[in-house]
Amino acid sequence: MSPKKACTFLIDEDLAKALKALKARDGAPEGEIIRRALAEYLKRKGVFGRDKAARPRARTRGRA
């Protein structure tokens, strides 16, 4: 397991209720639900989860 950093933020009451309902339905902790949702969002935005093979290769120097 990778080390984790604590993060505190505020959410709307309706989001908090939805998180609690999801926890009751699936049994997953609210923090884990938030981590998964955030990771998926950042992957869709293209800033998280890219492996080295997916990155474009660096250009090599041309000979002078």
N, CA, C and O atoms as a Maestro MAE file, in Angstrom:
{
 s_m_m2io_version
 :::
 2.0.0
}

f_m_ct {
 s_m_title
 :::
 protein
 m_atom[256] {
  # First column is atom index #
  i_m_mmod_type
  r_m_x_coord
  r_m_y_coord
  r_m_z_coord
  i_m_residue_number
  s_m_chain_name
  s_m_pdb_residue_name
  s_m_pdb_atom_name
  i_m_atomic_number
  :::
  1 25 0.847 -1.169 0.000 1 A "MET " " N  " 7
  2 3 0.000 0.000 0.000 1 A "MET " " CA " 6
  3 2 0.896 1.237 0.000 1 A "MET " " C  " 6
  4 15 1.878 1.304 0.740 1 A "MET " " O  " 8
  5 25 0.555 2.193 -0.819 2 A "SER " " N  " 7
  6 3 1.344 3.420 -0.896 2 A "SER " " CA " 6
  7 2 1.020 4.338 0.286 2 A "SER " " C  " 6
  8 15 -0.076 4.275 0.841 2 A "SER " " O  " 8
  9 25 1.971 5.185 0.665 3 A "PRO " " N  " 7
  10 3 1.681 6.121 1.756 3 A "PRO " " CA " 6
  11 2 0.590 7.110 1.344 3 A "PRO " " C  " 6
  12 15 0.501 7.508 0.182 3 A "PRO " " O  " 8
  13 25 -0.220 7.491 2.298 4 A "LYS " " N  " 7
  14 3 -1.327 8.397 2.004 4 A "LYS " " CA " 6
  15 2 -1.133 9.705 2.754 4 A "LYS " " C  " 6
  16 15 -0.525 9.746 3.824 4 A "LYS " " O  " 8
  17 25 -1.660 10.769 2.169 5 A "LYS " " N  " 7
  18 3 -1.583 12.103 2.752 5 A "LYS " " CA " 6
  19 2 -2.991 12.523 3.148 5 A "LYS " " C  " 6
  20 15 -3.931 12.373 2.367 5 A "LYS " " O  " 8
  21 25 -3.136 13.044 4.347 6 A "ALA " " N  " 7
  22 3 -4.444 13.506 4.807 6 A "ALA " " CA " 6
  23 2 -4.865 14.738 4.021 6 A "ALA " " C  " 6
  24 15 -4.048 15.605 3.709 6 A "ALA " " O  " 8
  25 25 -6.148 14.800 3.709 7 A "CYS " " N  " 7
  26 3 -6.689 15.929 2.954 7 A "CYS " " CA " 6
  27 2 -8.062 16.264 3.537 7 A "CYS " " C  " 6
  28 15 -8.898 15.378 3.716 7 A "CYS " " O  " 8
  29 25 -8.283 17.512 3.825 8 A "THR " " N  " 7
  30 3 -9.556 17.939 4.391 8 A "THR " " CA " 6
  31 2 -10.222 18.921 3.442 8 A "THR " " C  " 6
  32 15 -9.593 19.863 2.963 8 A "THR " " O  " 8
  33 25 -11.507 18.689 3.176 9 A "PHE " " N  " 7
  34 3 -12.260 19.589 2.310 9 A "PHE " " CA " 6
  35 2 -13.730 19.519 2.682 9 A "PHE " " C  " 6
  36 15 -14.167 18.578 3.346 9 A "PHE " " O  " 8
  37 25 -14.480 20.501 2.261 10 A "LEU " " N  " 7
  38 3 -15.907 20.577 2.555 10 A "LEU " " CA " 6
  39 2 -16.709 20.108 1.343 10 A "LEU " " C  " 6
  40 15 -16.335 20.365 0.199 10 A "LEU " " O  " 8
  41 25 -17.818 19.415 1.612 11 A "ILE " " N  " 7
  42 3 -18.720 19.007 0.534 11 A "ILE " " CA " 6
  43 2 -20.136 19.428 0.912 11 A "ILE " " C  " 6
  44 15 -20.440 19.661 2.082 11 A "ILE " " O  " 8
  45 25 -20.987 19.521 -0.093 12 A "ASP " " N  " 7
  46 3 -22.391 19.880 0.126 12 A "ASP " " CA " 6
  47 2 -23.103 18.754 0.863 12 A "ASP " " C  " 6
  48 15 -22.692 17.594 0.818 12 A "ASP " " O  " 8
  49 25 -24.173 19.128 1.538 13 A "GLU " " N  " 7
  50 3 -24.946 18.160 2.326 13 A "GLU " " CA " 6
  51 2 -25.499 17.032 1.452 13 A "GLU " " C  " 6
  52 15 -25.526 15.878 1.879 13 A "GLU " " O  " 8
  53 25 -25.938 17.357 0.232 14 A "ASP " " N  " 7
  54 3 -26.483 16.315 -0.638 14 A "ASP " " CA " 6
  55 2 -25.413 15.308 -1.045 14 A "ASP " " C  " 6
  56 15 -25.707 14.121 -1.185 14 A "ASP " " O  " 8
  57 25 -24.172 15.768 -1.238 15 A "LEU " " N  " 7
  58 3 -23.084 14.837 -1.546 15 A "LEU " " CA " 6
  59 2 -22.762 13.952 -0.341 15 A "LEU " " C  " 6
  60 15 -22.473 12.766 -0.500 15 A "LEU " " O  " 8
  61 25 -22.811 14.523 0.855 16 A "ALA " " N  " 7
  62 3 -22.555 13.750 2.069 16 A "ALA " " CA " 6
  63 2 -23.614 12.664 2.250 16 A "ALA " " C  " 6
  64 15 -23.290 11.535 2.618 16 A "ALA " " O  " 8
  65 25 -24.871 12.999 1.993 17 A "LYS " " N  " 7
  66 3 -25.954 12.010 2.101 17 A "LYS " " CA " 6
  67 2 -25.777 10.898 1.070 17 A "LYS " " C  " 6
  68 15 -25.979 9.722 1.372 17 A "LYS " " O  " 8
  69 25 -25.400 11.281 -0.148 18 A "ALA " " N  " 7
  70 3 -25.186 10.281 -1.196 18 A "ALA " " CA " 6
  71 2 -24.022 9.355 -0.842 18 A "ALA " " C  " 6
  72 15 -24.088 8.153 -1.097 18 A "ALA " " O  " 8
  73 25 -22.960 9.907 -0.258 19 A "LEU " " N  " 7
  74 3 -21.829 9.087 0.176 19 A "LEU " " CA " 6
  75 2 -22.255 8.085 1.244 19 A "LEU " " C  " 6
  76 15 -21.872 6.916 1.190 19 A "LEU " " O  " 8
  77 25 -23.035 8.536 2.201 20 A "LYS " " N  " 7
  78 3 -23.507 7.650 3.261 20 A "LYS " " CA " 6
  79 2 -24.402 6.547 2.695 20 A "LYS " " C  " 6
  80 15 -24.331 5.402 3.141 20 A "LYS " " O  " 8
  81 25 -25.243 6.887 1.715 21 A "ALA " " N  " 7
  82 3 -26.110 5.888 1.093 21 A "ALA " " CA " 6
  83 2 -25.273 4.853 0.336 21 A "ALA " " C  " 6
  84 15 -25.570 3.659 0.379 21 A "ALA " " O  " 8
  85 25 -24.239 5.308 -0.350 22 A "LEU " " N  " 7
  86 3 -23.365 4.392 -1.085 22 A "LEU " " CA " 6
  87 2 -22.599 3.490 -0.122 22 A "LEU " " C  " 6
  88 15 -22.401 2.305 -0.391 22 A "LEU " " O  " 8
  89 25 -22.171 4.058 0.998 23 A "LYS " " N  " 7
  90 3 -21.490 3.266 2.021 23 A "LYS " " CA " 6
  91 2 -22.415 2.186 2.562 23 A "LYS " " C  " 6
  92 15 -21.999 1.038 2.720 23 A "LYS " " O  " 8
  93 25 -23.664 2.538 2.848 24 A "ALA " " N  " 7
  94 3 -24.623 1.569 3.363 24 A "ALA " " CA " 6
  95 2 -24.927 0.482 2.327 24 A "ALA " " C  " 6
  96 15 -25.092 -0.686 2.679 24 A "ALA " " O  " 8
  97 25 -25.001 0.867 1.061 25 A "ARG " " N  " 7
  98 3 -25.328 -0.095 0.008 25 A "ARG " " CA " 6
  99 2 -24.177 -1.020 -0.304 25 A "ARG " " C  " 6
  100 15 -24.364 -2.232 -0.408 25 A "ARG " " O  " 8
  101 25 -22.953 -0.448 -0.459 26 A "ASP " " N  " 7
  102 3 -21.813 -1.236 -0.917 26 A "ASP " " CA " 6
  103 2 -20.879 -1.671 0.202 26 A "ASP " " C  " 6
  104 15 -20.122 -2.629 0.042 26 A "ASP " " O  " 8
  105 25 -20.923 -0.982 1.324 27 A "GLY " " N  " 7
  106 3 -20.061 -1.330 2.447 27 A "GLY " " CA " 6
  107 2 -18.658 -0.756 2.366 27 A "GLY " " C  " 6
  108 15 -17.835 -1.031 3.239 27 A "GLY " " O  " 8
  109 25 -18.365 0.026 1.352 28 A "ALA " " N  " 7
  110 3 -17.035 0.628 1.205 28 A "ALA " " CA " 6
  111 2 -16.963 1.892 2.057 28 A "ALA " " C  " 6
  112 15 -17.942 2.635 2.138 28 A "ALA " " O  " 8
  113 25 -15.817 2.148 2.693 29 A "PRO " " N  " 7
  114 3 -15.673 3.378 3.473 29 A "PRO " " CA " 6
  115 2 -15.800 4.617 2.578 29 A "PRO " " C  " 6
  116 15 -15.442 4.585 1.401 29 A "PRO " " O  " 8
  117 25 -16.311 5.696 3.153 30 A "GLU " " N  " 7
  118 3 -16.511 6.925 2.392 30 A "GLU " " CA " 6
  119 2 -15.202 7.443 1.805 30 A "GLU " " C  " 6
  120 15 -15.181 7.919 0.671 30 A "GLU " " O  " 8
  121 25 -14.118 7.356 2.559 31 A "GLY " " N  " 7
  122 3 -12.822 7.810 2.056 31 A "GLY " " CA " 6
  123 2 -12.381 7.040 0.816 31 A "GLY " " C  " 6
  124 15 -11.823 7.616 -0.118 31 A "GLY " " O  " 8
  125 25 -12.637 5.728 0.816 32 A "GLU " " N  " 7
  126 3 -12.265 4.903 -0.345 32 A "GLU " " CA " 6
  127 2 -13.115 5.265 -1.553 32 A "GLU " " C  " 6
  128 15 -12.612 5.301 -2.676 32 A "GLU " " O  " 8
  129 25 -14.389 5.531 -1.336 33 A "ILE " " N  " 7
  130 3 -15.275 5.943 -2.435 33 A "ILE " " CA " 6
  131 2 -14.770 7.248 -3.042 33 A "ILE " " C  " 6
  132 15 -14.738 7.399 -4.263 33 A "ILE " " O  " 8
  133 25 -14.375 8.188 -2.189 34 A "ILE " " N  " 7
  134 3 -13.872 9.478 -2.670 34 A "ILE " " CA " 6
  135 2 -12.562 9.289 -3.423 34 A "ILE " " C  " 6
  136 15 -12.376 9.888 -4.482 34 A "ILE " " O  " 8
  137 25 -11.640 8.462 -2.896 35 A "ARG " " N  " 7
  138 3 -10.361 8.221 -3.582 35 A "ARG " " CA " 6
  139 2 -10.579 7.630 -4.971 35 A "ARG " " C  " 6
  140 15 -9.950 8.058 -5.938 35 A "ARG " " O  " 8
  141 25 -11.466 6.654 -5.066 36 A "ARG " " N  " 7
  142 3 -11.747 6.021 -6.375 36 A "ARG " " CA " 6
  143 2 -12.348 7.017 -7.357 36 A "ARG " " C  " 6
  144 15 -11.959 7.062 -8.524 36 A "ARG " " O  " 8
  145 25 -13.303 7.818 -6.876 37 A "ALA " " N  " 7
  146 3 -13.952 8.801 -7.751 37 A "ALA " " CA " 6
  147 2 -12.953 9.859 -8.214 37 A "ALA " " C  " 6
  148 15 -12.961 10.256 -9.379 37 A "ALA " " O  " 8
  149 25 -12.100 10.311 -7.310 38 A "LEU " " N  " 7
  150 3 -11.102 11.317 -7.663 38 A "LEU " " CA " 6
  151 2 -10.092 10.763 -8.659 38 A "LEU " " C  " 6
  152 15 -9.723 11.448 -9.613 38 A "LEU " " O  " 8
  153 25 -9.644 9.535 -8.447 39 A "ALA " " N  " 7
  154 3 -8.696 8.910 -9.372 39 A "ALA " " CA " 6
  155 2 -9.308 8.776 -10.765 39 A "ALA " " C  " 6
  156 15 -8.644 9.054 -11.763 39 A "ALA " " O  " 8
  157 25 -10.560 8.353 -10.836 40 A "GLU " " N  " 7
  158 3 -11.232 8.211 -12.132 40 A "GLU " " CA " 6
  159 2 -11.370 9.563 -12.830 40 A "GLU " " C  " 6
  160 15 -11.148 9.661 -14.036 40 A "GLU " " O  " 8
  161 25 -11.730 10.594 -12.089 41 A "TYR " " N  " 7
  162 3 -11.868 11.938 -12.652 41 A "TYR " " CA " 6
  163 2 -10.525 12.428 -13.203 41 A "TYR " " C  " 6
  164 15 -10.465 12.956 -14.313 41 A "TYR " " O  " 8
  165 25 -9.454 12.254 -12.433 42 A "LEU " " N  " 7
  166 3 -8.133 12.711 -12.866 42 A "LEU " " CA " 6
  167 2 -7.619 11.909 -14.059 42 A "LEU " " C  " 6
  168 15 -6.907 12.454 -14.902 42 A "LEU " " O  " 8
  169 25 -7.963 10.638 -14.145 43 A "LYS " " N  " 7
  170 3 -7.591 9.831 -15.321 43 A "LYS " " CA " 6
  171 2 -8.292 10.363 -16.570 43 A "LYS " " C  " 6
  172 15 -7.681 10.487 -17.632 43 A "LYS " " O  " 8
  173 25 -9.585 10.676 -16.429 44 A "ARG " " N  " 7
  174 3 -10.323 11.218 -17.579 44 A "ARG " " CA " 6
  175 2 -9.754 12.553 -18.032 44 A "ARG " " C  " 6
  176 15 -9.777 12.865 -19.222 44 A "ARG " " O  " 8
  177 25 -9.247 13.339 -17.096 45 A "LYS " " N  " 7
  178 3 -8.645 14.627 -17.436 45 A "LYS " " CA " 6
  179 2 -7.233 14.469 -17.988 45 A "LYS " " C  " 6
  180 15 -6.651 15.433 -18.487 45 A "LYS " " O  " 8
  181 25 -6.680 13.265 -17.901 46 A "GLY " " N  " 7
  182 3 -5.364 13.004 -18.476 46 A "GLY " " CA " 6
  183 2 -4.187 13.424 -17.632 46 A "GLY " " C  " 6
  184 15 -3.094 13.626 -18.162 46 A "GLY " " O  " 8
  185 25 -4.379 13.564 -16.316 47 A "VAL " " N  " 7
  186 3 -3.277 13.998 -15.459 47 A "VAL " " CA " 6
  187 2 -2.890 12.966 -14.406 47 A "VAL " " C  " 6
  188 15 -2.073 13.260 -13.533 47 A "VAL " " O  " 8
  189 25 -3.456 11.769 -14.468 48 A "PHE " " N  " 7
  190 3 -3.185 10.754 -13.449 48 A "PHE " " CA " 6
  191 2 -3.242 9.371 -14.079 48 A "PHE " " C  " 6
  192 15 -4.051 9.107 -14.969 48 A "PHE " " O  " 8
  193 25 -2.370 8.499 -13.601 49 A "GLY " " N  " 7
  194 3 -2.454 7.101 -13.982 49 A "GLY " " CA " 6
  195 2 -1.826 6.725 -15.305 49 A "GLY " " C  " 6
  196 15 -1.966 5.589 -15.756 49 A "GLY " " O  " 8
  197 25 -1.131 7.667 -15.937 50 A "ARG " " N  " 7
  198 3 -0.484 7.319 -17.196 50 A "ARG " " CA " 6
  199 2 0.794 6.553 -16.888 50 A "ARG " " C  " 6
  200 15 1.581 6.957 -16.032 50 A "ARG " " O  " 8
  201 25 0.990 5.457 -17.585 51 A "ASP " " N  " 7
  202 3 2.238 4.732 -17.388 51 A "ASP " " CA " 6
  203 2 3.299 5.274 -18.329 51 A "ASP " " C  " 6
  204 15 3.008 6.089 -19.204 51 A "ASP " " O  " 8
  205 25 4.531 4.818 -18.143 52 A "LYS " " N  " 7
  206 3 5.640 5.347 -18.934 52 A "LYS " " CA " 6
  207 2 5.471 5.066 -20.421 52 A "LYS " " C  " 6
  208 15 5.887 5.873 -21.252 52 A "LYS " " O  " 8
  209 25 4.869 3.942 -20.765 53 A "ALA " " N  " 7
  210 3 4.700 3.593 -22.176 53 A "ALA " " CA " 6
  211 2 3.710 4.528 -22.876 53 A "ALA " " C  " 6
  212 15 3.791 4.706 -24.091 53 A "ALA " " O  " 8
  213 25 2.790 5.119 -22.136 54 A "ALA " " N  " 7
  214 3 1.779 5.980 -22.735 54 A "ALA " " CA " 6
  215 2 2.304 7.385 -23.012 54 A "ALA " " C  " 6
  216 15 1.710 8.127 -23.794 54 A "ALA " " O  " 8
  217 25 3.419 7.756 -22.370 55 A "ARG " " N  " 7
  218 3 3.964 9.096 -22.583 55 A "ARG " " CA " 6
  219 2 4.695 9.162 -23.920 55 A "ARG " " C  " 6
  220 15 5.302 8.180 -24.347 55 A "ARG " " O  " 8
  221 25 4.638 10.308 -24.576 56 A "PRO " " N  " 7
  222 3 5.407 10.437 -25.820 56 A "PRO " " CA " 6
  223 2 6.906 10.422 -25.527 56 A "PRO " " C  " 6
  224 15 7.359 10.951 -24.512 56 A "PRO " " O  " 8
  225 25 7.645 9.823 -26.407 57 A "ARG " " N  " 7
  226 3 9.090 9.739 -26.222 57 A "ARG " " CA " 6
  227 2 9.738 11.100 -26.467 57 A "ARG " " C  " 6
  228 15 9.261 11.907 -27.264 57 A "ARG " " O  " 8
  229 25 10.832 11.322 -25.758 58 A "ALA " " N  " 7
  230 3 11.578 12.564 -25.934 58 A "ALA " " CA " 6
  231 2 12.299 12.527 -27.278 58 A "ALA " " C  " 6
  232 15 12.749 11.472 -27.725 58 A "ALA " " O  " 8
  233 25 12.399 13.681 -27.907 59 A "ARG " " N  " 7
  234 3 13.117 13.752 -29.172 59 A "ARG " " CA " 6
  235 2 14.608 13.683 -28.906 59 A "ARG " " C  " 6
  236 15 15.108 14.217 -27.915 59 A "ARG " " O  " 8
  237 25 15.299 13.024 -29.800 60 A "THR " " N  " 7
  238 3 16.741 12.959 -29.667 60 A "THR " " CA " 6
  239 2 17.388 14.150 -30.357 60 A "THR " " C  " 6
  240 15 16.795 14.749 -31.254 60 A "THR " " O  " 8
  241 25 18.557 14.482 -29.957 61 A "ARG " " N  " 7
  242 3 19.250 15.596 -30.583 61 A "ARG " " CA " 6
  243 2 19.695 15.213 -31.986 61 A "ARG " " C  " 6
  244 15 20.122 14.086 -32.238 61 A "ARG " " O  " 8
  245 25 19.588 16.148 -32.864 62 A "GLY " " N  " 7
  246 3 20.108 15.934 -34.224 62 A "GLY " " CA " 6
  247 2 21.614 16.166 -34.242 62 A "GLY " " C  " 6
  248 15 22.152 16.908 -33.420 62 A "GLY " " O  " 8
  249 25 22.258 15.545 -35.156 63 A "ARG " " N  " 7
  250 3 23.708 15.756 -35.262 63 A "ARG " " CA " 6
  251 2 24.004 17.099 -35.913 63 A "ARG " " C  " 6
  252 15 23.304 17.531 -36.829 63 A "ARG " " O  " 8
  253 25 25.037 17.739 -35.432 64 A "ALA " " N  " 7
  254 3 25.414 19.039 -35.965 64 A "ALA " " CA " 6
  255 2 26.333 18.920 -37.158 64 A "ALA " " C  " 6
  256 15 26.742 19.933 -37.724 64 A "ALA " " O  " 8
  :::
 }
 m_bond[255] {
  # First column is bond index #
  i_m_from
  i_m_to
  i_m_order
  :::
  1 1 2 1
  2 2 3 1
  3 3 4 2
  4 3 5 1
  5 5 6 1
  6 6 7 1
  7 7 8 2
  8 7 9 1
  9 9 10 1
  10 10 11 1
  11 11 12 2
  12 11 13 1
  13 13 14 1
  14 14 15 1
  15 15 16 2
  16 15 17 1
  17 17 18 1
  18 18 19 1
  19 19 20 2
  20 19 21 1
  21 21 22 1
  22 22 23 1
  23 23 24 2
  24 23 25 1
  25 25 26 1
  26 26 27 1
  27 27 28 2
  28 27 29 1
  29 29 30 1
  30 30 31 1
  31 31 32 2
  32 31 33 1
  33 33 34 1
  34 34 35 1
  35 35 36 2
  36 35 37 1
  37 37 38 1
  38 38 39 1
  39 39 40 2
  40 39 41 1
  41 41 42 1
  42 42 43 1
  43 43 44 2
  44 43 45 1
  45 45 46 1
  46 46 47 1
  47 47 48 2
  48 47 49 1
  49 49 50 1
  50 50 51 1
  51 51 52 2
  52 51 53 1
  53 53 54 1
  54 54 55 1
  55 55 56 2
  56 55 57 1
  57 57 58 1
  58 58 59 1
  59 59 60 2
  60 59 61 1
  61 61 62 1
  62 62 63 1
  63 63 64 2
  64 63 65 1
  65 65 66 1
  66 66 67 1
  67 67 68 2
  68 67 69 1
  69 69 70 1
  70 70 71 1
  71 71 72 2
  72 71 73 1
  73 73 74 1
  74 74 75 1
  75 75 76 2
  76 75 77 1
  77 77 78 1
  78 78 79 1
  79 79 80 2
  80 79 81 1
  81 81 82 1
  82 82 83 1
  83 83 84 2
  84 83 85 1
  85 85 86 1
  86 86 87 1
  87 87 88 2
  88 87 89 1
  89 89 90 1
  90 90 91 1
  91 91 92 2
  92 91 93 1
  93 93 94 1
  94 94 95 1
  95 95 96 2
  96 95 97 1
  97 97 98 1
  98 98 99 1
  99 99 100 2
  100 99 101 1
  101 101 102 1
  102 102 103 1
  103 103 104 2
  104 103 105 1
  105 105 106 1
  106 106 107 1
  107 107 108 2
  108 107 109 1
  109 109 110 1
  110 110 111 1
  111 111 112 2
  112 111 113 1
  113 113 114 1
  114 114 115 1
  115 115 116 2
  116 115 117 1
  117 117 118 1
  118 118 119 1
  119 119 120 2
  120 119 121 1
  121 121 122 1
  122 122 123 1
  123 123 124 2
  124 123 125 1
  125 125 126 1
  126 126 127 1
  127 127 128 2
  128 127 129 1
  129 129 130 1
  130 130 131 1
  131 131 132 2
  132 131 133 1
  133 133 134 1
  134 134 135 1
  135 135 136 2
  136 135 137 1
  137 137 138 1
  138 138 139 1
  139 139 140 2
  140 139 141 1
  141 141 142 1
  142 142 143 1
  143 143 144 2
  144 143 145 1
  145 145 146 1
  146 146 147 1
  147 147 148 2
  148 147 149 1
  149 149 150 1
  150 150 151 1
  151 151 152 2
  152 151 153 1
  153 153 154 1
  154 154 155 1
  155 155 156 2
  156 155 157 1
  157 157 158 1
  158 158 159 1
  159 159 160 2
  160 159 161 1
  161 161 162 1
  162 162 163 1
  163 163 164 2
  164 163 165 1
  165 165 166 1
  166 166 167 1
  167 167 168 2
  168 167 169 1
  169 169 170 1
  170 170 171 1
  171 171 172 2
  172 171 173 1
  173 173 174 1
  174 174 175 1
  175 175 176 2
  176 175 177 1
  177 177 178 1
  178 178 179 1
  179 179 180 2
  180 179 181 1
  181 181 182 1
  182 182 183 1
  183 183 184 2
  184 183 185 1
  185 185 186 1
  186 186 187 1
  187 187 188 2
  188 187 189 1
  189 189 190 1
  190 190 191 1
  191 191 192 2
  192 191 193 1
  193 193 194 1
  194 194 195 1
  195 195 196 2
  196 195 197 1
  197 197 198 1
  198 198 199 1
  199 199 200 2
  200 199 201 1
  201 201 202 1
  202 202 203 1
  203 203 204 2
  204 203 205 1
  205 205 206 1
  206 206 207 1
  207 207 208 2
  208 207 209 1
  209 209 210 1
  210 210 211 1
  211 211 212 2
  212 211 213 1
  213 213 214 1
  214 214 215 1
  215 215 216 2
  216 215 217 1
  217 217 218 1
  218 218 219 1
  219 219 220 2
  220 219 221 1
  221 221 222 1
  222 222 223 1
  223 223 224 2
  224 223 225 1
  225 225 226 1
  226 226 227 1
  227 227 228 2
  228 227 229 1
  229 229 230 1
  230 230 231 1
  231 231 232 2
  232 231 233 1
  233 233 234 1
  234 234 235 1
  235 235 236 2
  236 235 237 1
  237 237 238 1
  238 238 239 1
  239 239 240 2
  240 239 241 1
  241 241 242 1
  242 242 243 1
  243 243 244 2
  244 243 245 1
  245 245 246 1
  246 246 247 1
  247 247 248 2
  248 247 249 1
  249 249 250 1
  250 250 251 1
  251 251 252 2
  252 251 253 1
  253 253 254 1
  254 254 255 1
  255 255 256 2
  :::
 }
}
